[in-house]
Amino acid sequence: MLFGRVRGTAVSTIKYPDLKGLKLLVVEPLNKHLDPTGPLQVAVDVVQAGPGDLCVMVRSREAALAMRENTFVPVDLALVGVVDELTVHPDDEFDLTLKKGSVRYT
Amino acid sequence: MILGKVTGTVVTTISHPHYKNRRLLVVQPLMLPGQEPEGDFLALDNTHAGVGDTVLVNREGNAARQVLNNPDACVISVIVGIVDSLNIPELE
């Protein structure tokens, strides 16, 4: 699961029949620092997000499972949450490297 | 499963029903010395992990559905354990 920022909407008239009625949004995938990690993509919205909203997205088969009714649809990216509050600690606050030998974490 | 560090928390008021009642956390995968850091991701918490905890994360939908006890859950990454200690005798 990953962050995404809604950048716009997409409209498609000729499409696979099961995609009818689904709301398509143009989104920009982001990392935890909210920096873009790739090109714009199209996601199906099930949480009524709007332009500029920071969202939680889910990929692959699970994106289709997020649909309200028919979950057997050709969808590979879905918006499943609108972020209200995000707290991210800087990486240098944690030791992210694995070490040789025995290490206790708790 | 991968090893990661919880580095942040996410609050979503409007979210898919399958995401309710559990916290969404930001996870940064651990890396070997000298390795490039991997991309971070979001995971649903099933273990009451907190920021700074080293965790065991499942990044596969079927495993997540089993953990959440819901055969239709639209969740991929789920935190399934908090790591107490690691013992790696050899490391390149």
N, CA and C atoms of all chains as a GROMACS GRO file, in nm:
protein
  594
    1MET      N    1   0.084  -0.119   0.000
    1MET     CA    2   0.000   0.000   0.000
    1MET      C    3   0.088   0.125   0.000
    2LEU      N    4   0.041   0.231  -0.059
    2LEU     CA    5   0.126   0.349  -0.077
    2LEU      C    6   0.043   0.477  -0.076
    3PHE      N    7   0.114   0.590  -0.067
    3PHE     CA    8   0.047   0.720  -0.072
    3PHE      C    9   0.028   0.764  -0.216
    4GLY      N   10  -0.075   0.844  -0.237
    4GLY     CA   11  -0.095   0.903  -0.369
    4GLY      C   12  -0.164   1.038  -0.355
    5ARG      N   13  -0.133   1.128  -0.447
    5ARG     CA   14  -0.197   1.260  -0.447
    5ARG      C   15  -0.286   1.268  -0.570
    6VAL      N   16  -0.410   1.309  -0.548
    6VAL     CA   17  -0.504   1.319  -0.660
    6VAL      C   18  -0.468   1.441  -0.743
    7ARG      N   19  -0.442   1.420  -0.872
    7ARG     CA   20  -0.401   1.529  -0.962
    7ARG      C   21  -0.510   1.567  -1.060
    8GLY      N   22  -0.608   1.482  -1.078
    8GLY     CA   23  -0.714   1.515  -1.173
    8GLY      C   24  -0.809   1.398  -1.192
    9THR      N   25  -0.895   1.410  -1.291
    9THR     CA   26  -0.990   1.303  -1.316
    9THR      C   27  -0.970   1.249  -1.457
   10ALA      N   28  -1.013   1.127  -1.480
   10ALA     CA   29  -1.004   1.067  -1.612
   10ALA      C   30  -1.142   1.020  -1.654
   11VAL      N   31  -1.175   1.042  -1.780
   11VAL     CA   32  -1.303   0.998  -1.833
   11VAL      C   33  -1.276   0.905  -1.950
   12SER      N   34  -1.346   0.793  -1.953
   12SER     CA   35  -1.330   0.699  -2.063
   12SER      C   36  -1.468   0.649  -2.105
   13THR      N   37  -1.500   0.665  -2.234
   13THR     CA   38  -1.632   0.623  -2.282
   13THR      C   39  -1.628   0.478  -2.327
   14ILE      N   40  -1.528   0.446  -2.408
   14ILE     CA   41  -1.518   0.308  -2.457
   14ILE      C   42  -1.424   0.233  -2.364
   15LYS      N   43  -1.480   0.142  -2.287
   15LYS     CA   44  -1.399   0.068  -2.190
   15LYS      C   45  -1.462  -0.068  -2.164
   16TYR      N   46  -1.389  -0.150  -2.092
   16TYR     CA   47  -1.441  -0.281  -2.054
   16TYR      C   48  -1.572  -0.261  -1.978
   17PRO      N   49  -1.680  -0.334  -2.014
   17PRO     CA   50  -1.813  -0.308  -1.958
   17PRO      C   51  -1.816  -0.304  -1.804
   18ASP      N   52  -1.740  -0.390  -1.738
   18ASP     CA   53  -1.745  -0.394  -1.592
   18ASP      C   54  -1.686  -0.269  -1.526
   19LEU      N   55  -1.616  -0.188  -1.604
   19LEU     CA   56  -1.558  -0.065  -1.548
   19LEU      C   57  -1.659   0.049  -1.547
   20LYS      N   58  -1.778   0.024  -1.604
   20LYS     CA   59  -1.882   0.129  -1.608
   20LYS      C   60  -1.919   0.172  -1.468
   21GLY      N   61  -1.931   0.304  -1.448
   21GLY     CA   62  -1.975   0.356  -1.320
   21GLY      C   63  -1.865   0.375  -1.219
   22LEU      N   64  -1.745   0.331  -1.251
   22LEU     CA   65  -1.634   0.350  -1.156
   22LEU      C   66  -1.571   0.488  -1.179
   23LYS      N   67  -1.536   0.553  -1.069
   23LYS     CA   68  -1.479   0.688  -1.077
   23LYS      C   69  -1.328   0.677  -1.095
   24LEU      N   70  -1.278   0.733  -1.204
   24LEU     CA   71  -1.135   0.724  -1.234
   24LEU      C   72  -1.065   0.856  -1.198
   25LEU      N   73  -0.957   0.847  -1.125
   25LEU     CA   74  -0.881   0.966  -1.088
   25LEU      C   75  -0.736   0.952  -1.134
   26VAL      N   76  -0.677   1.062  -1.174
   26VAL     CA   77  -0.535   1.062  -1.207
   26VAL      C   78  -0.458   1.089  -1.077
   27VAL      N   79  -0.367   0.999  -1.043
   27VAL     CA   80  -0.296   1.012  -0.915
   27VAL      C   81  -0.145   1.006  -0.936
   28GLU      N   82  -0.075   1.064  -0.840
   28GLU     CA   83   0.071   1.064  -0.844
   28GLU      C   84   0.119   0.982  -0.724
   29PRO      N   85   0.187   0.867  -0.746
   29PRO     CA   86   0.237   0.788  -0.633
   29PRO      C   87   0.345   0.863  -0.557
   30LEU      N   88   0.341   0.856  -0.424
   30LEU     CA   89   0.435   0.930  -0.340
   30LEU      C   90   0.498   0.837  -0.238
   31ASN      N   91   0.616   0.876  -0.189
   31ASN     CA   92   0.676   0.802  -0.078
   31ASN      C   93   0.634   0.868   0.053
   32LYS      N   94   0.694   0.824   0.165
   32LYS     CA   95   0.650   0.875   0.295
   32LYS      C   96   0.682   1.023   0.316
   33HIS      N   97   0.781   1.074   0.241
   33HIS     CA   98   0.812   1.218   0.251
   33HIS      C   99   0.727   1.299   0.154
   34LEU      N  100   0.634   1.230   0.089
   34LEU     CA  101   0.542   1.287  -0.008
   34LEU      C  102   0.614   1.340  -0.132
   35ASP      N  103   0.727   1.278  -0.167
   35ASP     CA  104   0.796   1.307  -0.292
   35ASP      C  105   0.744   1.208  -0.397
   36PRO      N  106   0.723   1.253  -0.522
   36PRO     CA  107   0.676   1.165  -0.627
   36PRO      C  108   0.772   1.049  -0.652
   37THR      N  109   0.720   0.930  -0.673
   37THR     CA  110   0.805   0.813  -0.696
   37THR      C  111   0.787   0.757  -0.836
   38GLY      N  112   0.704   0.818  -0.918
   38GLY     CA  113   0.685   0.764  -1.052
   38GLY      C  114   0.588   0.849  -1.130
   39PRO      N  115   0.557   0.805  -1.253
   39PRO     CA  116   0.466   0.881  -1.338
   39PRO      C  117   0.323   0.879  -1.286
   40LEU      N  118   0.242   0.968  -1.341
   40LEU     CA  119   0.101   0.972  -1.302
   40LEU      C  120   0.032   0.842  -1.345
   41GLN      N  121  -0.061   0.798  -1.263
   41GLN     CA  122  -0.134   0.676  -1.293
   41GLN      C  123  -0.283   0.700  -1.272
   42VAL      N  124  -0.363   0.606  -1.320
   42VAL     CA  125  -0.508   0.619  -1.303
   42VAL      C  126  -0.554   0.517  -1.199
   43ALA      N  127  -0.629   0.566  -1.101
   43ALA     CA  128  -0.679   0.478  -0.995
   43ALA      C  129  -0.830   0.489  -0.987
   44VAL      N  130  -0.893   0.382  -0.941
   44VAL     CA  131  -1.038   0.385  -0.918
   44VAL      C  132  -1.062   0.432  -0.775
   45ASP      N  133  -1.157   0.523  -0.760
   45ASP     CA  134  -1.184   0.583  -0.630
   45ASP      C  135  -1.307   0.521  -0.566
   46VAL      N  136  -1.294   0.474  -0.441
   46VAL     CA  137  -1.411   0.424  -0.370
   46VAL      C  138  -1.438   0.504  -0.242
   47VAL      N  139  -1.359   0.609  -0.217
   47VAL     CA  140  -1.377   0.686  -0.093
   47VAL      C  141  -1.411   0.833  -0.122
   48GLN      N  142  -1.450   0.861  -0.246
   48GLN     CA  143  -1.490   0.997  -0.286
   48GLN      C  144  -1.383   1.100  -0.254
   49ALA      N  145  -1.262   1.075  -0.300
   49ALA     CA  146  -1.154   1.171  -0.285
   49ALA      C  147  -1.167   1.281  -0.390
   50GLY      N  148  -1.107   1.396  -0.363
   50GLY     CA  149  -1.113   1.507  -0.457
   50GLY      C  150  -0.974   1.551  -0.497
   51PRO      N  151  -0.965   1.641  -0.596
   51PRO     CA  152  -0.835   1.688  -0.642
   51PRO      C  153  -0.752   1.748  -0.527
   52GLY      N  154  -0.625   1.711  -0.521
   52GLY     CA  155  -0.536   1.763  -0.418
   52GLY      C  156  -0.532   1.677  -0.293
   53ASP      N  157  -0.626   1.585  -0.278
   53ASP     CA  158  -0.630   1.501  -0.157
   53ASP      C  159  -0.513   1.404  -0.153
   54LEU      N  160  -0.459   1.387  -0.032
   54LEU     CA  161  -0.358   1.284  -0.010
   54LEU      C  162  -0.432   1.156   0.027
   55CYS      N  163  -0.403   1.048  -0.044
   55CYS     CA  164  -0.480   0.925  -0.027
   55CYS      C  165  -0.391   0.806   0.001
   56VAL      N  166  -0.453   0.699   0.048
   56VAL     CA  167  -0.388   0.570   0.060
   56VAL      C  168  -0.436   0.486  -0.058
   57MET      N  169  -0.341   0.425  -0.128
   57MET     CA  170  -0.377   0.346  -0.246
   57MET      C  171  -0.334   0.201  -0.226
   58VAL      N  172  -0.401   0.112  -0.297
   58VAL     CA  173  -0.364  -0.028  -0.292
   58VAL      C  174  -0.352  -0.079  -0.436
   59ARG      N  175  -0.252  -0.163  -0.458
   59ARG     CA  176  -0.223  -0.212  -0.593
   59ARG      C  177  -0.271  -0.357  -0.612
   60SER      N  178  -0.248  -0.405  -0.730
   60SER     CA  179  -0.268  -0.544  -0.773
   60SER      C  180  -0.411  -0.596  -0.751
   61ARG      N  181  -0.426  -0.725  -0.727
   61ARG     CA  182  -0.558  -0.787  -0.716
   61ARG      C  183  -0.641  -0.723  -0.606
   62GLU      N  184  -0.572  -0.677  -0.502
   62GLU     CA  185  -0.643  -0.617  -0.389
   62GLU      C  186  -0.714  -0.488  -0.428
   63ALA      N  187  -0.666  -0.423  -0.533
   63ALA     CA  188  -0.734  -0.302  -0.581
   63ALA      C  189  -0.874  -0.338  -0.631
   64ALA      N  190  -0.885  -0.450  -0.702
   64ALA     CA  191  -1.016  -0.493  -0.751
   64ALA      C  192  -1.106  -0.533  -0.634
   65LEU      N  193  -1.046  -0.592  -0.530
   65LEU     CA  194  -1.126  -0.633  -0.414
   65LEU      C  195  -1.182  -0.512  -0.338
   66ALA      N  196  -1.126  -0.396  -0.362
   66ALA     CA  197  -1.174  -0.275  -0.293
   66ALA      C  198  -1.304  -0.222  -0.353
   67MET      N  199  -1.342  -0.272  -0.469
   67MET     CA  200  -1.464  -0.222  -0.534
   67MET      C  201  -1.586  -0.256  -0.449
   68ARG      N  202  -1.687  -0.168  -0.455
   68ARG     CA  203  -1.805  -0.183  -0.368
   68ARG      C  204  -1.890  -0.303  -0.408
   69GLU      N  205  -1.913  -0.320  -0.538
   69GLU     CA  206  -2.003  -0.428  -0.580
   69GLU      C  207  -1.925  -0.543  -0.644
   70ASN      N  208  -1.907  -0.534  -0.776
   70ASN     CA  209  -1.837  -0.640  -0.848
   70ASN      C  210  -1.686  -0.630  -0.819
   71THR      N  211  -1.629  -0.736  -0.762
   71THR     CA  212  -1.485  -0.731  -0.732
   71THR      C  213  -1.404  -0.808  -0.837
   72PHE      N  214  -1.473  -0.859  -0.941
   72PHE     CA  215  -1.402  -0.927  -1.049
   72PHE      C  216  -1.390  -0.830  -1.166
   73VAL      N  217  -1.311  -0.726  -1.146
   73VAL     CA  218  -1.297  -0.620  -1.246
   73VAL      C  219  -1.150  -0.599  -1.279
   74PRO      N  220  -1.120  -0.555  -1.401
   74PRO     CA  221  -0.980  -0.530  -1.437
   74PRO      C  222  -0.931  -0.396  -1.382
   75VAL      N  223  -0.901  -0.395  -1.253
   75VAL     CA  224  -0.853  -0.273  -1.184
   75VAL      C  225  -0.724  -0.309  -1.112
   76ASP      N  226  -0.620  -0.227  -1.123
   76ASP     CA  227  -0.496  -0.260  -1.051
   76ASP      C  228  -0.446  -0.147  -0.961
   77LEU      N  229  -0.526  -0.045  -0.943
   77LEU     CA  230  -0.490   0.061  -0.849
   77LEU      C  231  -0.618   0.124  -0.797
   78ALA      N  232  -0.634   0.127  -0.665
   78ALA     CA  233  -0.756   0.183  -0.608
   78ALA      C  234  -0.722   0.273  -0.491
   79LEU      N  235  -0.804   0.377  -0.473
   79LEU     CA  236  -0.790   0.464  -0.356
   79LEU      C  237  -0.878   0.406  -0.246
   80VAL      N  238  -0.819   0.380  -0.129
   80VAL     CA  239  -0.896   0.316  -0.022
   80VAL      C  240  -0.904   0.402   0.104
   81GLY      N  241  -0.841   0.518   0.104
   81GLY     CA  242  -0.849   0.603   0.222
   81GLY      C  243  -0.803   0.744   0.192
   82VAL      N  244  -0.860   0.840   0.265
   82VAL     CA  245  -0.817   0.979   0.254
   82VAL      C  246  -0.739   1.013   0.381
   83VAL      N  247  -0.617   1.058   0.364
   83VAL     CA  248  -0.529   1.084   0.479
   83VAL      C  249  -0.565   1.216   0.544
   84ASP      N  250  -0.594   1.213   0.675
   84ASP     CA  251  -0.622   1.335   0.751
   84ASP      C  252  -0.497   1.383   0.822
   85GLU      N  253  -0.420   1.287   0.871
   85GLU     CA  254  -0.306   1.321   0.955
   85GLU      C  255  -0.194   1.223   0.923
   86LEU      N  256  -0.074   1.276   0.905
   86LEU     CA  257   0.040   1.191   0.874
   86LEU      C  258   0.158   1.234   0.961
   87THR      N  259   0.212   1.140   1.036
   87THR     CA  260   0.330   1.168   1.117
   87THR      C  261   0.442   1.077   1.070
   88VAL      N  262   0.549   1.134   1.018
   88VAL     CA  263   0.663   1.054   0.974
   88VAL      C  264   0.788   1.105   1.043
   89HIS      N  265   0.857   1.014   1.109
   89HIS     CA  266   0.983   1.051   1.174
   89HIS      C  267   1.096   1.042   1.073
   90PRO      N  268   1.198   1.130   1.083
   90PRO     CA  269   1.309   1.123   0.988
   90PRO      C  270   1.386   0.992   1.001
   91ASP      N  271   1.442   0.944   0.887
   91ASP     CA  272   1.509   0.814   0.885
   91ASP      C  273   1.630   0.808   0.978
   92ASP      N  274   1.699   0.922   0.999
   92ASP     CA  275   1.820   0.916   1.082
   92ASP      C  276   1.787   0.896   1.231
   93GLU      N  277   1.657   0.897   1.262
   93GLU     CA  278   1.615   0.871   1.400
   93GLU      C  279   1.623   0.722   1.432
   94PHE      N  280   1.628   0.639   1.326
   94PHE     CA  281   1.627   0.494   1.345
   94PHE      C  282   1.751   0.432   1.281
   95ASP      N  283   1.788   0.316   1.334
   95ASP     CA  284   1.895   0.239   1.273
   95ASP      C  285   1.833   0.138   1.177
   96LEU      N  286   1.850   0.162   1.049
   96LEU     CA  287   1.781   0.079   0.949
   96LEU      C  288   1.870  -0.028   0.889
   97THR      N  289   1.994  -0.040   0.939
   97THR     CA  290   2.084  -0.141   0.883
   97THR      C  291   2.088  -0.265   0.970
   98LEU      N  292   2.090  -0.380   0.904
   98LEU     CA  293   2.104  -0.507   0.975
   98LEU      C  294   2.248  -0.522   1.021
   99LYS      N  295   2.265  -0.583   1.138
   99LYS     CA  296   2.400  -0.597   1.192
   99LYS      C  297   2.435  -0.743   1.212
  100LYS      N  298   2.566  -0.770   1.203
  100LYS     CA  299   2.615  -0.905   1.225
  100LYS      C  300   2.603  -0.939   1.374
  101GLY      N  301   2.574  -1.066   1.402
  101GLY     CA  302   2.565  -1.109   1.541
  101GLY      C  303   2.426  -1.094   1.597
  102SER      N  304   2.417  -1.094   1.727
  102SER     CA  305   2.288  -1.088   1.794
  102SER      C  306   2.252  -0.944   1.830
  103VAL      N  307   2.133  -0.902   1.791
  103VAL     CA  308   2.088  -0.766   1.820
  103VAL      C  309   1.951  -0.772   1.885
  104ARG      N  310   1.936  -0.704   1.998
  104ARG     CA  311   1.805  -0.697   2.065
  104ARG      C  312   1.735  -0.569   2.022
  105TYR      N  313   1.607  -0.579   1.994
  105TYR     CA  314   1.531  -0.461   1.951
  105TYR      C  315   1.429  -0.415   2.054
  106THR      N  316   1.398  -0.501   2.150
  106THR     CA  317   1.295  -0.460   2.248
  106THR      C  318   1.354  -0.459   2.389
  107MET      N  319   0.804  -1.275   0.420
  107MET     CA  320   0.794  -1.164   0.516
  107MET      C  321   0.922  -1.082   0.512
  108ILE      N  322   0.911  -0.956   0.539
  108ILE     CA  323   1.030  -0.873   0.542
  108ILE      C  324   1.044  -0.808   0.679
  109LEU      N  325   1.166  -0.761   0.707
  109LEU     CA  326   1.193  -0.689   0.830
  109LEU      C  327   1.187  -0.541   0.801
  110GLY      N  328   1.120  -0.466   0.888
  110GLY     CA  329   1.110  -0.322   0.866
  110GLY      C  330   1.104  -0.248   0.997
  111LYS      N  331   1.115  -0.118   0.986
  111LYS     CA  332   1.106  -0.030   1.102
  111LYS      C  333   0.983   0.058   1.082
  112VAL      N  334   0.903   0.070   1.187
  112VAL     CA  335   0.788   0.160   1.179
  112VAL      C  336   0.839   0.303   1.197
  113THR      N  337   0.816   0.388   1.096
  113THR     CA  338   0.868   0.525   1.104
  113THR      C  339   0.758   0.630   1.106
  114GLY      N  340   0.634   0.588   1.098
  114GLY     CA  341   0.529   0.689   1.098
  114GLY      C  342   0.390   0.631   1.113
  115THR      N  343   0.295   0.719   1.137
  115THR     CA  344   0.156   0.678   1.152
  115THR      C  345   0.068   0.757   1.055
  116VAL      N  346  -0.041   0.695   1.014
  116VAL     CA  347  -0.133   0.758   0.920
  116VAL      C  348  -0.273   0.754   0.981
  117VAL      N  349  -0.344   0.866   0.975
  117VAL     CA  350  -0.482   0.869   1.021
  117VAL      C  351  -0.573   0.894   0.902
  118THR      N  352  -0.668   0.804   0.880
  118THR     CA  353  -0.764   0.822   0.771
  118THR      C  354  -0.905   0.809   0.829
  119THR      N  355  -0.980   0.920   0.824
  119THR     CA  356  -1.118   0.914   0.874
  119THR      C  357  -1.206   0.845   0.771
  120ILE      N  358  -1.192   0.888   0.644
  120ILE     CA  359  -1.268   0.823   0.537
  120ILE      C  360  -1.178   0.714   0.482
  121SER      N  361  -1.221   0.590   0.500
  121SER     CA  362  -1.141   0.481   0.445
  121SER      C  363  -1.231   0.362   0.413
  122HIS      N  364  -1.178   0.271   0.337
  122HIS     CA  365  -1.251   0.150   0.300
  122HIS      C  366  -1.284   0.072   0.427
  123PRO      N  367  -1.402   0.008   0.435
  123PRO     CA  368  -1.442  -0.065   0.557
  123PRO      C  369  -1.338  -0.166   0.605
  124HIS      N  370  -1.263  -0.225   0.512
  124HIS     CA  371  -1.163  -0.325   0.552
  124HIS      C  372  -1.046  -0.263   0.628
  125TYR      N  373  -1.033  -0.131   0.623
  125TYR     CA  374  -0.922  -0.062   0.689
  125TYR      C  375  -0.962  -0.006   0.825
  126LYS      N  376  -1.087  -0.028   0.863
  126LYS     CA  377  -1.135   0.027   0.990
  126LYS      C  378  -1.083  -0.057   1.107
  127ASN      N  379  -1.077   0.005   1.222
  127ASN     CA  380  -1.041  -0.061   1.349
  127ASN      C  381  -0.895  -0.104   1.359
  128ARG      N  382  -0.815  -0.077   1.256
  128ARG     CA  383  -0.673  -0.108   1.265
  128ARG      C  384  -0.595   0.014   1.220
  129ARG      N  385  -0.473   0.026   1.274
  129ARG     CA  386  -0.394   0.144   1.239
  129ARG      C  387  -0.312   0.121   1.112
  130LEU      N  388  -0.295   0.226   1.036
  130LEU     CA  389  -0.208   0.221   0.919
  130LEU      C  390  -0.074   0.281   0.960
  131LEU      N  391   0.035   0.210   0.932
  131LEU     CA  392   0.167   0.257   0.972
  131LEU      C  393   0.258   0.268   0.851
  132VAL      N  394   0.353   0.359   0.860
  132VAL     CA  395   0.454   0.373   0.755
  132VAL      C  396   0.571   0.283   0.793
  133VAL      N  397   0.611   0.194   0.701
  133VAL     CA  398   0.718   0.099   0.729
  133VAL      C  399   0.835   0.122   0.632
  134GLN      N  400   0.955   0.126   0.688
  134GLN     CA  401   1.076   0.137   0.607
  134GLN      C  402   1.151   0.004   0.618
  135PRO      N  403   1.170  -0.069   0.506
  135PRO     CA  404   1.241  -0.197   0.514
  135PRO      C  405   1.385  -0.180   0.563
  136LEU      N  406   1.432  -0.277   0.642
  136LEU     CA  407   1.571  -0.276   0.687
  136LEU      C  408   1.660  -0.317   0.570
  137MET      N  409   1.787  -0.277   0.574
  137MET     CA  410   1.877  -0.307   0.463
  137MET      C  411   2.011  -0.358   0.515
  138LEU      N  412   2.086  -0.420   0.424
  138LEU     CA  413   2.221  -0.465   0.459
  138LEU      C  414   2.314  -0.343   0.458
  139PRO      N  415   2.427  -0.349   0.531
  139PRO     CA  416   2.519  -0.235   0.532
  139PRO      C  417   2.565  -0.201   0.389
  140GLY      N  418   2.563  -0.075   0.355
  140GLY     CA  419   2.608  -0.031   0.223
  140GLY      C  420   2.505  -0.044   0.114
  141GLN      N  421   2.390  -0.100   0.147
  141GLN     CA  422   2.284  -0.117   0.047
  141GLN      C  423   2.201   0.010   0.035
  142GLU      N  424   2.143   0.031  -0.084
  142GLU     CA  425   2.053   0.144  -0.105
  142GLU      C  426   1.923   0.119  -0.028
  143PRO      N  427   1.870   0.220   0.041
  143PRO     CA  428   1.743   0.197   0.112
  143PRO      C  429   1.630   0.166   0.014
  144GLU      N  430   1.547   0.070   0.053
  144GLU     CA  431   1.433   0.032  -0.030
  144GLU      C  432   1.321   0.133  -0.009
  145GLY      N  433   1.227   0.133  -0.101
  145GLY     CA  434   1.115   0.225  -0.090
  145GLY      C  435   1.027   0.191   0.030
  146ASP      N  436   0.974   0.295   0.095
  146ASP     CA  437   0.887   0.272   0.210
  146ASP      C  438   0.747   0.235   0.161
  147PHE      N  439   0.664   0.186   0.251
  147PHE     CA  440   0.528   0.150   0.214
  147PHE      C  441   0.438   0.158   0.337
  148LEU      N  442   0.310   0.138   0.315
  148LEU     CA  443   0.213   0.143   0.425
  148LEU      C  444   0.168   0.002   0.458
  149ALA      N  445   0.149  -0.024   0.584
  149ALA     CA  446   0.103  -0.157   0.625
  149ALA      C  447  -0.002  -0.143   0.734
  150LEU      N  448  -0.099  -0.234   0.732
  150LEU     CA  449  -0.202  -0.238   0.834
  150LEU      C  450  -0.145  -0.312   0.955
  151ASP      N  451  -0.170  -0.257   1.073
  151ASP     CA  452  -0.109  -0.314   1.193
  151ASP      C  453  -0.201  -0.415   1.259
  152ASN      N  454  -0.146  -0.534   1.285
  152ASN     CA  455  -0.224  -0.637   1.353
  152ASN      C  456  -0.162  -0.674   1.487
  153THR      N  457  -0.060  -0.600   1.531
  153THR     CA  458   0.016  -0.641   1.649
  153THR      C  459   0.033  -0.528   1.751
  154HIS      N  460  -0.034  -0.415   1.732
  154HIS     CA  461  -0.016  -0.298   1.819
  154HIS      C  462   0.130  -0.252   1.819
  155ALA      N  463   0.189  -0.246   1.702
  155ALA     CA  464   0.325  -0.193   1.690
  155ALA      C  465   0.320  -0.041   1.697
  156GLY      N  466   0.433   0.019   1.730
  156GLY     CA  467   0.440   0.164   1.738
  156GLY      C  468   0.562   0.214   1.664
  157VAL      N  469   0.574   0.347   1.656
  157VAL     CA  470   0.687   0.408   1.587
  157VAL      C  471   0.817   0.366   1.655
  158GLY      N  472   0.915   0.322   1.576
  158GLY     CA  473   1.044   0.279   1.629
  158GLY      C  474   1.056   0.129   1.644
  159ASP      N  475   0.945   0.058   1.637
  159ASP     CA  476   0.948  -0.088   1.651
  159ASP      C  477   1.003  -0.154   1.524
  160THR      N  478   1.079  -0.261   1.544
  160THR     CA  479   1.122  -0.344   1.431
  160THR      C  480   1.016  -0.450   1.412
  161VAL      N  481   0.964  -0.459   1.292
  161VAL     CA  482   0.847  -0.544   1.271
  161VAL      C  483   0.866  -0.644   1.157
  162LEU      N  484   0.781  -0.745   1.162
  162LEU     CA  485   0.774  -0.849   1.060
  162LEU      C  486   0.654  -0.815   0.974
  163VAL      N  487   0.676  -0.793   0.845
  163VAL     CA  488   0.566  -0.750   0.760
  163VAL      C  489   0.542  -0.850   0.648
  164ASN      N  490   0.417  -0.886   0.632
  164ASN     CA  491   0.373  -0.972   0.524
  164ASN      C  492   0.332  -0.883   0.408
  165ARG      N  493   0.390  -0.902   0.291
  165ARG     CA  494   0.352  -0.817   0.177
  165ARG      C  495   0.286  -0.901   0.069
  166GLU      N  496   0.179  -0.964   0.105
  166GLU     CA  497   0.109  -1.051   0.010
  166GLU      C  498  -0.038  -1.054   0.048
  167GLY      N  499  -0.124  -1.036  -0.049
  167GLY     CA  500  -0.266  -1.022  -0.023
  167GLY      C  501  -0.332  -1.141   0.045
  168ASN      N  502  -0.297  -1.263   0.001
  168ASN     CA  503  -0.362  -1.380   0.058
  168ASN      C  504  -0.329  -1.396   0.205
  169ALA      N  505  -0.203  -1.369   0.240
  169ALA     CA  506  -0.163  -1.375   0.381
  169ALA      C  507  -0.239  -1.271   0.462
  170ALA      N  508  -0.254  -1.153   0.404
  170ALA     CA  509  -0.326  -1.046   0.473
  170ALA      C  510  -0.472  -1.086   0.496
  171ARG      N  511  -0.532  -1.149   0.396
  171ARG     CA  512  -0.672  -1.190   0.411
  171ARG      C  513  -0.687  -1.294   0.522
  172GLN      N  514  -0.587  -1.382   0.534
  172GLN     CA  515  -0.591  -1.482   0.640
  172GLN      C  516  -0.577  -1.415   0.777
  173VAL      N  517  -0.483  -1.322   0.787
  173VAL     CA  518  -0.460  -1.253   0.914
  173VAL      C  519  -0.584  -1.174   0.956
  174LEU      N  520  -0.647  -1.107   0.860
  174LEU     CA  521  -0.762  -1.024   0.891
  174LEU      C  522  -0.891  -1.107   0.899
  175ASN      N  523  -0.879  -1.235   0.870
  175ASN     CA  524  -0.993  -1.325   0.875
  175ASN      C  525  -1.108  -1.276   0.787
  176ASN      N  526  -1.073  -1.230   0.669
  176ASN     CA  527  -1.171  -1.180   0.574
  176ASN      C  528  -1.126  -1.221   0.433
  177PRO      N  529  -1.198  -1.312   0.371
  177PRO     CA  530  -1.153  -1.363   0.240
  177PRO      C  531  -1.158  -1.261   0.127
  178ASP      N  532  -1.215  -1.143   0.152
  178ASP     CA  533  -1.224  -1.042   0.047
  178ASP      C  534  -1.149  -0.913   0.082
  179ALA      N  535  -1.067  -0.915   0.185
  179ALA     CA  536  -1.002  -0.791   0.231
  179ALA      C  537  -0.910  -0.735   0.122
  180CYS      N  538  -0.920  -0.604   0.100
  180CYS     CA  539  -0.838  -0.540  -0.002
  180CYS      C  540  -0.712  -0.482   0.062
  181VAL      N  541  -0.637  -0.565   0.128
  181VAL     CA  542  -0.517  -0.524   0.200
  181VAL      C  543  -0.401  -0.608   0.149
  182ILE      N  544  -0.285  -0.549   0.129
  182ILE     CA  545  -0.168  -0.626   0.086
  182ILE      C  546  -0.069  -0.643   0.201
  183SER      N  547  -0.023  -0.530   0.256
  183SER     CA  548   0.081  -0.538   0.359
  183SER      C  549   0.018  -0.537   0.497
  184VAL      N  550   0.060  -0.633   0.580
  184VAL     CA  551   0.008  -0.638   0.715
  184VAL      C  552   0.122  -0.673   0.811
  185ILE      N  553   0.127  -0.601   0.922
  185ILE     CA  554   0.231  -0.626   1.022
  185ILE      C  555   0.187  -0.744   1.108
  186VAL      N  556   0.269  -0.849   1.109
  186VAL     CA  557   0.227  -0.971   1.178
  186VAL      C  558   0.313  -1.002   1.301
  187GLY      N  559   0.414  -0.921   1.327
  187GLY     CA  560   0.495  -0.948   1.445
  187GLY      C  561   0.588  -0.834   1.479
  188ILE      N  562   0.624  -0.826   1.607
  188ILE     CA  563   0.724  -0.729   1.652
  188ILE      C  564   0.850  -0.807   1.685
  189VAL      N  565   0.961  -0.769   1.624
  189VAL     CA  566   1.085  -0.845   1.639
  189VAL      C  567   1.152  -0.810   1.772
  190ASP      N  568   1.182  -0.916   1.850
  190ASP     CA  569   1.253  -0.895   1.977
  190ASP      C  570   1.403  -0.887   1.953
  191SER      N  571   1.454  -0.985   1.878
  191SER     CA  572   1.598  -0.986   1.851
  191SER      C  573   1.626  -1.059   1.721
  192LEU      N  574   1.742  -1.029   1.665
  192LEU     CA  575   1.786  -1.094   1.542
  192LEU      C  576   1.925  -1.148   1.566
  193ASN      N  577   1.951  -1.266   1.514
  193ASN     CA  578   2.085  -1.320   1.524
  193ASN      C  579   2.131  -1.360   1.384
  194ILE      N  580   2.225  -1.285   1.331
  194ILE     CA  581   2.278  -1.311   1.197
  194ILE      C  582   2.429  -1.336   1.213
  195PRO      N  583   2.472  -1.463   1.216
  195PRO     CA  584   2.614  -1.494   1.241
  195PRO      C  585   2.707  -1.440   1.133
  196GLU      N  586   2.665  -1.451   1.007
  196GLU     CA  587   2.752  -1.405   0.898
  196GLU      C  588   2.682  -1.296   0.820
  197LEU      N  589   2.755  -1.191   0.789
  197LEU     CA  590   2.698  -1.081   0.712
  197LEU      C  591   2.806  -1.026   0.620
  198GLU      N  592   2.775  -1.016   0.492
  198GLU     CA  593   2.878  -0.970   0.397
  198GLU      C  594   2.904  -0.821   0.412
   0.00000   0.00000   0.00000
